[in-house]
Amino acid sequence: MIRPITPDDTTALIALAETTGLFQQEQLQTLGEMLADYFKGNSDSNHFWLTDDDNECLVGVAYCEIELMTNQTWNLQLIGIRPDYQGKGRGTKLLHYVEQTLTLRGGRMLLVETSGLPELKRTRAFYAKCGYEEEARIRDFYAAGDDKVVFRKILNAA
């Protein structure tokens, strides 16, 4: 069941992010700070968190925020599925839910950024399979030899 996150999800969401192997320790700490800020009421309709809950076991997370000073361009800042649930359609389902949520909010475009490292080839293929097109590549963005790859999808052309 995909649903908005609650404060009780915080520990499980950080653990989920850690199991993906995509986050360093300081990034996990930042994630905890972001969640704490979100639940303190410092949030607005310009961002949202969702989780995929499988019988009270969190298996997925997504975080999306609007790109300020644009006309309804959104950024998917985080999407992750527990490794033991990957390859079963959960990521696709969660991503489609994000897209539907944004479309209902009048979202026009969704951007997704990821690394160009070879070990993230599967991630880039996932976005392409879900209808995203590679829009930009910034060489050596994250570190020397680690490009930033930006994908985009039009949600509502109007």
Contact map, one row per residue, 1 for C-alpha under 8 A:
11100000000000000000000000000000000000000000000000011100000000000000000000000000000000000000000000000000000000000000000000000000000000000000000000000000000000
11110000000000000000000000000000000000000000000001111000000000000000000000000000000000000000010010000000000000000000000000000000000000000000000000000000000000
11111000000000000000000000000000000000000000000001111000000000000000000000000000000000000000000000000000000000000000000000000000000000000000000000000000000000
01111100000000000000000000000000000000000000000111100000000000000000000000000000000000000000000000000000000000000000000000000000000000000000000000000000000000
00111110100000000000000000000000000000000000000011100000000000000000000000000000000000000000000000000000000000000000000000000000000000000000000000000000000000
00011111110000000000000000000000000000100000000000000000000000000000000000000000000000000000000000000000000000000000000000000000000000000000000000000000000000
00001111110000000000000000000000001000100000000000000000000000000000000000000000000000000000000000000000000000000000000000000000000000000000000000000000000000
00000111111000000000000000000000000000000000000000000000000000000000000000000000000000000000000000000000000000000000000000000000000000000000000000000000000000
00001111111110000000000000000000000000000000000000000000010000000000000000000000000000000000000000000000000000000000000000000000000000000000000000000000000000
00000111111111000000000000000001001000000000000000000000000000000000000000000000000000000000000000000000000000000000000000000000000000000000000000000000000000
00000001111111100000000000000000000000000000000000000000000000000000000000000000000000000000000000000000000000000000000000000000000000000000000000000000000000
00000000111111110000000000000000000000000000000000000000010000000000000000000000000000000000000000000000000000000000000000000000000000000000000000000000000000
00000000111111111000000000000000000000000000000000000000010010000000000000000000000000000000000000000000000000000000000000000000000000000000000000000000000000
00000000011111111100000000010011000000000000000000000000000000000000000000000000000000000000000000000000000000000000000000000000000000000000000000000000000000
00000000001111111110000000000000000000000000000000000000000000000000000000000000000000000000000000000000000000000000000000000000000000000000000000000000000000
00000000000111111111000000000000000000000000000000000000011110000000000000000001110000000000000000000000000000000000000000000000000000000000000000000000000000
00000000000011111111111000010000000000000000000000000000000000000000000000000001010000000000000000000000000000000000000000000000000000000000000000000000000000
00000000000001111111111000010000000000000000000000000000000000000000000000000000000000000000000000000000000000000000000000000000000000000000000000000000000000
00000000000000111111100000000000000000000000000000000000000000000000000000000000011000000000000000000000000000000000000000000000000000000000000000000000000000
00000000000000011111111000000000000000000000000000000000000000000000000000000001111000000000000000000000000000000000000000000000000000000000000000000000000000
00000000000000001111111100000000000000000000000000000000000000000000000000000000000000000000000000000000000000000000000000000000000000000000000000000000000000
00000000000000001101111100000000000000000000000000000000000000000000000000000000000000000000000000000000000000000000000000000000000000000000000000000000000000
00000000000000001101111110110000000000000000000000000000000000000000000000000000000000000000000000000000000000000000000000000000000000000000000000000000000000
00000000000000000000111111110000000000000000000000000000000000000000000000000000000000000000000000000000000000000000000000000000000000000000000000000000000000
00000000000000000000001111111000000000000000000000000000000000000000000000000000000000000000000000000000000000000000000000000000000000000000000000000000000000
00000000000000000000000111111100000000000000000000000000000000000000000000000000000000000000000000000000000000000000000000000000000000000000000000000000000000
00000000000000000000001111111110000000000000000000000000000000000000000000000000000000000000000000000000000000000000000000000000000000000000000000000000000000
00000000000001001100001111111111000000000000000000000000000000000000000000000000000000000000000000000000000000000000000000000000000000000000000000000000000000
00000000000000000000000011111111100000000000000000000000000000000000000000000000000000000000000000000000000000000000000000000000000000000000000000000000000000
00000000000000000000000001111111110000000000000000000000000000000000000000000000000000000000000000000000000000000000000000000000000000000000000000000000000000
00000000000001000000000000111111111000000000000000000000000000000000000000000000000000000000000000000000000000000000000000000000000000000000000000000000000000
00000000010001000000000000011111111100000000000000000000000000000000000000000000000000000000000000000000000000000000000000000000000000000000000000000000000000
00000000000000000000000000001111111110000000000000000000000000000000000000000000000000000000000000000000000000000000000000000000000000000000000000000000000000
00000000000000000000000000000111111111000000000000000000000000000000000000000000000000000000000000000000000000000000000000000000000000000000000000000000000000
00000010010000000000000000000011111111100000000000000000000000000000000000000000000000000000000000000000000000000000000000000000000000000000000000000000000000
00000000000000000000000000000001111111110000000000000000000000000000000000000000000000000000000000000000000000000000000000000000000000000000000000000000000000
00000000000000000000000000000000111111111110000000000000000000000000000000000000000000000000000000000000000000000000000000000000000000000000000000000000000000
00000000000000000000000000000000011111111110000000000000000000000000000000000000000000000000000000000000000000000000000000000000000000000000000000000000000000
00000110000000000000000000000000001111111110000000000000000000000000000000000000000000000000000000000000000000000000000000000000000000000000000000000000000000
00000000000000000000000000000000000111111110000000000000000000000000000000000000000000000000000000000000000000000000000000000000000000000000000000000000000000
00000000000000000000000000000000000011111111000000000000000000000000000000000000000000000000000000000000000000000000000000000000000000000000000000000000000000
00000000000000000000000000000000000011111111000000000000000000000000000000000000000000000000000000000000000000000000000000000000000000000000000000000000000000
00000000000000000000000000000000000011111111111000000000000000000000000000000000000000000000000000000000000000000000000000000000000000000000000000000000000000
00000000000000000000000000000000000000001111111000000000000000000000000000000000000000000000000000000000000000000000000000000000000000000000000000000000000000
00000000000000000000000000000000000000000011111100000000000000000000000000000000000000000000000000000000000000000000000000000000000000000000000000000000000000
00000000000000000000000000000000000000000011111100000000000000001100000000000000000000000000000000000000000000000000000000000000000000000000000000000000000000
00000000000000000000000000000000000000000011111110000000000000111100000000000000000000000000000000000000000000000000000000000000000000000000000000000000000000
00010000000000000000000000000000000000000000111111000000000000111000000000000000000000000000000000000000000000000000000000000000000000000000000000000000000000
00011000000000000000000000000000000000000000001111100000000011110000000000000000000000000000000000000000000000000000000000000000000000000000000000000000000000
01111000000000000000000000000000000000000000000111110000000011100000000000000000000000000000000000000000000000000000000000000000000000000000000000000000000000
01111000000000000000000000000000000000000000000011111000011111000000000000000000000000000000000000000000000000000000000000000000000000000000000000000000000000
11100000000000000000000000000000000000000000000001111100011110000000000000000000000000000100010000000000000000000000000000000000000000000000000000000000000000
11100000000000000000000000000000000000000000000000111111111100000000000000000000000000000000000000000000000000000000000000000000000000000000000000000000000000
10000000000000000000000000000000000000000000000000011111111000000000000000000000000000000000000000000000000000000000000000000000000000000000000000000000000000
00000000000000000000000000000000000000000000000000001111100000000000000000000000000000000000000000000000000000000000000000000000000000000000000000000000000000
00000000000000000000000000000000000000000000000000001111110000000000000000000000000000000000000000000000000000000000000000000000000000000000000000000000000000
00000000000000000000000000000000000000000000000000001111111000000000000000000000000000000000000000000000000000000000000000000000000000000000000000000000000000
00000000100110010000000000000000000000000000000000111101111110000000000000000000000000000000000000000000000000000000000000000000000000000000000000000000000000
00000000000000010000000000000000000000000000000000111100111110000000000000000000110010000000000000000000000000000000000000000000000000000000000000000000000000
00000000000000010000000000000000000000000000000000111000011111000000000000000011110000000110010000000000000000000000000000000000000000000000000000000000000000
00000000000010010000000000000000000000000000000011110000011111100000000000000111100000000000010000000000000000000000000000000000000000000000000000000000000000
00000000000000000000000000000000000000000000000011100000000111110000000000011111000000000000011001000000000000000000000000000000000000000000000000000000000000
00000000000000000000000000000000000000000000001111000000000011111000000000011110000000000000000000000000000000000000000000000000000000000000000000000000000000
00000000000000000000000000000000000000000000001110000000000001111100000001111100000000000000000001000000000000000000000000000000000000000000000000000000000000
00000000000000000000000000000000000000000000011100000000000000111110000001111000000000000000000000000000000000000000000000000000000000000000000000000000000000
00000000000000000000000000000000000000000000011000000000000000011111000111100000000000000000000000000000000000000000000000000000000000000000000000000000000000
00000000000000000000000000000000000000000000000000000000000000001111110111100000000000000000000000000000000000000000000000000000000000000000000000000000000000
00000000000000000000000000000000000000000000000000000000000000000111110000000000000000000000000000000000000000000000000000000000000000000000000000000000000000
00000000000000000000000000000000000000000000000000000000000000000011111000000000000000000000000000000000000000000000000000000000000000000000000000000000000000
00000000000000000000000000000000000000000000000000000000000000000011111110000000000000000000000000000000000000000000000000000000000000000000000000000000000000
00000000000000000000000000000000000000000000000000000000000000000000111110000000000000000000000000000000000100000000000000000000000000000000000000000000000000
00000000000000000000000000000000000000000000000000000000000000000110011111000000000000000000000000000000011110000000000000000000000000000000000000000000000000
00000000000000000000000000000000000000000000000000000000000000000110011111100000000000000000000000000000001111100000000000000000000000000000000000000000000000
00000000000000000000000000000000000000000000000000000000000000011110000111110000000000000000000000000000001111100000000000000000000000000000000000000000000000
00000000000000000000000000000000000000000000000000000000000000011110000011111000000000000000000000000000000001110000000000000000000000000000000000000000000000
00000000000000000000000000000000000000000000000000000000000001111000000001111110000000000000000000000000000001111000000000000000000000000000000000000000000000
00000000000000000000000000000000000000000000000000000000000001111000000000111110000000000000000000000000000000011000000000000000000000000000000000000000000000
00000000000000000000000000000000000000000000000000000000000011110000000000011111000000000000000000000000000000000000000000000000000000000000000000000000000000
00000000000000000000000000000000000000000000000000000000000111100000000000011111100000000010001000000000000000000000000000000000000000000000000000000000000000
00000000000000011001000000000000000000000000000000000000000111000000000000000111110000000010000000000000000000000000000000000000000000000000000000000000000000
00000000000000010001000000000000000000000000000000000000001110000000000000000011111011000110000000000000000000000000000000000000000000000000000000000000000000
00000000000000011011000000000000000000000000000000000000001100000000000000000001111111000000000000000000000000000000000000000000000000000000000000000000000000
00000000000000000011000000000000000000000000000000000000000000000000000000000000111111000000000000000000000000000000000000000000000000000000000000000000000000
00000000000000000000000000000000000000000000000000000000000000000000000000000000011111000000000000000000000000000000000000000000000000000000000000000000000000
00000000000000000000000000000000000000000000000000000000001000000000000000000000111111110100000000000000000000000000000000000000000000000000000000000000000000
00000000000000000000000000000000000000000000000000000000000000000000000000000000111111111110000000000000000000000000000000000000000000000000000000000000000000
00000000000000000000000000000000000000000000000000000000000000000000000000000000000011111100000000000000000000000000000000000000000000000000000000000000000000
00000000000000000000000000000000000000000000000000000000000000000000000000000000000011111110000000000000000000000000000000000000000000000000000000000000000000
00000000000000000000000000000000000000000000000000000000000000000000000000000000000001111111100000000000000000000000000000000000000000000000000000000000000000
00000000000000000000000000000000000000000000000000010000000100000000000000000000100011111111110000000000000000000000000000000000000000000000000000000000000000
00000000000000000000000000000000000000000000000000000000000100000000000000000011100001011111111000000000000000000000000000000000000000000000000000000000000000
00000000000000000000000000000000000000000000000000000000000000000000000000000000000000001111111100000000000000000000000000000000010000000000000000000000000000
00000000000000000000000000000000000000000000000000000000000000000000000000000000000000001111111110000000000000000000000000000000000000000000000000000000000000
01000000000000000000000000000000000000000000000000010000000111000000000000000000000000000111111111000000000000000000000000000000000000000000000000000000000000
00000000000000000000000000000000000000000000000000000000000001000000000000000010000000000011111111100000000000000000000000000000000000000000000000000000000000
00000000000000000000000000000000000000000000000000000000000000000000000000000000000000000001111111110000000000000000000000000000000000000000000000000000000000
01000000000000000000000000000000000000000000000000000000000000000000000000000000000000000000111111111000000000000000000000000000000000000000000000000000000000
00000000000000000000000000000000000000000000000000000000000001010000000000000000000000000000011111111100000000000000000000000000000000000000000000000000000000
00000000000000000000000000000000000000000000000000000000000000000000000000000000000000000000001111111110000001000000000000000000000000000000000000000000001000
00000000000000000000000000000000000000000000000000000000000000000000000000000000000000000000000111111111000000000000000000000000000000000000000000000000000000
00000000000000000000000000000000000000000000000000000000000000000000000000000000000000000000000011111111100000000000000000000000000000000000000000000000000000
00000000000000000000000000000000000000000000000000000000000000000000000000000000000000000000000001111111111100000000000000000000000000000000000000000000001000
00000000000000000000000000000000000000000000000000000000000000000000000000000000000000000000000000111111111100000000000000000000000000000000000000000000001100
00000000000000000000000000000000000000000000000000000000000000000000000000000000000000000000000000011111111000000000000000000000000000000000000000000000000000
00000000000000000000000000000000000000000000000000000000000000000000000000000000000000000000000000001111111000000000000000000000000000000000000000000000000000
00000000000000000000000000000000000000000000000000000000000000000000000100000000000000000000000000000111111100000000000000000000000000000000000000000000000100
00000000000000000000000000000000000000000000000000000000000000000000000111000000000000000000000000000111111111000000000000000000000000000000000000000000001100
00000000000000000000000000000000000000000000000000000000000000000000001111000000000000000000000000000110011111000000000000000000000000000000000000000000011111
00000000000000000000000000000000000000000000000000000000000000000000000111000000000000000000000000000000001111100000000000000000000000000000000000000001111100
00000000000000000000000000000000000000000000000000000000000000000000000011110000000000000000000000100000001111110000000000000000000000000000000000000001111000
00000000000000000000000000000000000000000000000000000000000000000000000011110000000000000000000000000000000011111000000000000000000000000000000000000111100000
00000000000000000000000000000000000000000000000000000000000000000000000000111000000000000000000000000000000001111100000000000000000000000000000000000111000000
00000000000000000000000000000000000000000000000000000000000000000000000000011000000000000000000000000000000000111110000000000000000000000000000000011110000000
00000000000000000000000000000000000000000000000000000000000000000000000000000000000000000000000000000000000000011111000100110000000000000000000000011100000000
00000000000000000000000000000000000000000000000000000000000000000000000000000000000000000000000000000000000000001111100100000000000000000000010001111000000000
00000000000000000000000000000000000000000000000000000000000000000000000000000000000000000000000000000000000000000111110110000000000000000000000001111000000000
00000000000000000000000000000000000000000000000000000000000000000000000000000000000000000000000000000000000000000011111110000000000000000000000011100000000000
00000000000000000000000000000000000000000000000000000000000000000000000000000000000000000000000000000000000000000001111110000000000000000000000000000000000000
00000000000000000000000000000000000000000000000000000000000000000000000000000000000000000000000000000000000000000000111111000000000000000000000000000000000000
00000000000000000000000000000000000000000000000000000000000000000000000000000000000000000000000000000000000000000111111111110000000000000000000000000000000000
00000000000000000000000000000000000000000000000000000000000000000000000000000000000000000000000000000000000000000001111111111000000000000000000000000000000000
00000000000000000000000000000000000000000000000000000000000000000000000000000000000000000000000000000000000000000000001111111100000000000000000000000000000000
00000000000000000000000000000000000000000000000000000000000000000000000000000000000000000000000000000000000000000100000111111110000000000000000000000000000000
00000000000000000000000000000000000000000000000000000000000000000000000000000000000000000000000000000000000000000100000111111111000000000000000000000000000000
00000000000000000000000000000000000000000000000000000000000000000000000000000000000000000000000000000000000000000000000011111111100000000000000000000000000000
00000000000000000000000000000000000000000000000000000000000000000000000000000000000000000000000000000000000000000000000001111111110000000000000000000000000000
00000000000000000000000000000000000000000000000000000000000000000000000000000000000000000000000000000000000000000000000000111111111110000000000000000010000000
00000000000000000000000000000000000000000000000000000000000000000000000000000000000000000000000000000000000000000000000000011111111111000000000000000000000000
00000000000000000000000000000000000000000000000000000000000000000000000000000000000000000000000000000000000000000000000000001111111100000000000000000000000000
00000000000000000000000000000000000000000000000000000000000000000000000000000000000000000001000000000000000000000000000000000111111100000000000000000000000000
00000000000000000000000000000000000000000000000000000000000000000000000000000000000000000000000000000000000000000000000000000011111110000000000000000000100000
00000000000000000000000000000000000000000000000000000000000000000000000000000000000000000000000000000000000000000000000000000011111111000000000000000011100000
00000000000000000000000000000000000000000000000000000000000000000000000000000000000000000000000000000000000000000000000000000011001111100000000000000011100000
00000000000000000000000000000000000000000000000000000000000000000000000000000000000000000000000000000000000000000000000000000001000111111000000000001111000000
00000000000000000000000000000000000000000000000000000000000000000000000000000000000000000000000000000000000000000000000000000000000011111000000000001111000000
00000000000000000000000000000000000000000000000000000000000000000000000000000000000000000000000000000000000000000000000000000000000001111100000000001110000000
00000000000000000000000000000000000000000000000000000000000000000000000000000000000000000000000000000000000000000000000000000000000001111110000000111100000000
00000000000000000000000000000000000000000000000000000000000000000000000000000000000000000000000000000000000000000000000000000000000000011111100000111000000000
00000000000000000000000000000000000000000000000000000000000000000000000000000000000000000000000000000000000000000000000000000000000000001111100011110000000000
00000000000000000000000000000000000000000000000000000000000000000000000000000000000000000000000000000000000000000000000000000000000000000111111111110000000000
00000000000000000000000000000000000000000000000000000000000000000000000000000000000000000000000000000000000000000000000000000000000000000111111101110000000000
00000000000000000000000000000000000000000000000000000000000000000000000000000000000000000000000000000000000000000010000000000000000000000001111101110000000000
00000000000000000000000000000000000000000000000000000000000000000000000000000000000000000000000000000000000000000000000000000000000000000001111111100000000000
00000000000000000000000000000000000000000000000000000000000000000000000000000000000000000000000000000000000000000000000000000000000000000001111111100000000000
00000000000000000000000000000000000000000000000000000000000000000000000000000000000000000000000000000000000000000000100000000000000000000011001111100000000000
00000000000000000000000000000000000000000000000000000000000000000000000000000000000000000000000000000000000000000011100000000000000000000011111111110000000000
00000000000000000000000000000000000000000000000000000000000000000000000000000000000000000000000000000000000000000011100000000000000000001111111111111000000000
00000000000000000000000000000000000000000000000000000000000000000000000000000000000000000000000000000000000000001111000000000000000000001111110001111100000000
00000000000000000000000000000000000000000000000000000000000000000000000000000000000000000000000000000000000000001111000000000000000001111100000000111110000000
00000000000000000000000000000000000000000000000000000000000000000000000000000000000000000000000000000000000000111100000000000000000001111000000000011111000000
00000000000000000000000000000000000000000000000000000000000000000000000000000000000000000000000000000000000000111000000000000010000111110000000000001111100000
00000000000000000000000000000000000000000000000000000000000000000000000000000000000000000000000000000000000011110000000000000000000111100000000000000111110000
00000000000000000000000000000000000000000000000000000000000000000000000000000000000000000000000000000000000011100000000000000000001110000000000000000011111000
00000000000000000000000000000000000000000000000000000000000000000000000000000000000000000000000000000000000111000000000000000000000000000000000000000001111110
00000000000000000000000000000000000000000000000000000000000000000000000000000000000000000000000000100110001111000000000000000000000000000000000000000000111110
00000000000000000000000000000000000000000000000000000000000000000000000000000000000000000000000000000010011110000000000000000000000000000000000000000000011111
00000000000000000000000000000000000000000000000000000000000000000000000000000000000000000000000000000000000100000000000000000000000000000000000000000000011111
00000000000000000000000000000000000000000000000000000000000000000000000000000000000000000000000000000000000100000000000000000000000000000000000000000000000111
